């Protein structure tokens, strides 16, 4: 009887691990890349933003309804009035496009 209980426990543990393994192996997608710079413009029609990095390079990002916006009232719509603000953009490459997953606006420090 003791052996039957032990066998059942081992079998249950094995089945549990088999069920968990596919969930752990799922692809979470590419890790986001980070870009920092000054916000240049927001094009709500094309759903894009442009920034200028510290090295002077201009970068363009598309955004979706899933893009998280931190530090701006009204989400992406609030960015339209924040040209020149320092931003950090987390993005992933999809083909030739940079797709923003998060846009963080940094408030200027008061002196």
Phi, psi and omega in degrees: 000319179297321180294323179295318179294317181296319179297317179296320178296317178296316179298317179296319179296318179296316179296322178297316179295321178297323179289328183278328185304313180298324180295322179288331184274354182298143179283124180270002180089175183289151175288139180291151174259155182244135174232141178234147178173195179261135178291124180263310182202159175234127176247098184294329180292313180275352182058051179227157169230157177231141177230160172244122181285172180298334179274359178093359180284132176269132179235144178242142180227140170267158177226160180234179176293343179273352180292126179273133178243126182242131175091008177229131176293144176066027174063220183297326179301326178291338179292334185302333181260010187245028179305135181095348180289148175284132181226155170240127182243124170264131185213161174237151177274129172232099187067236179268356185267145170263113182255116182289131174259333176209138176237120180245125179264129178261124179287139178293136180285133179279139182258000000 
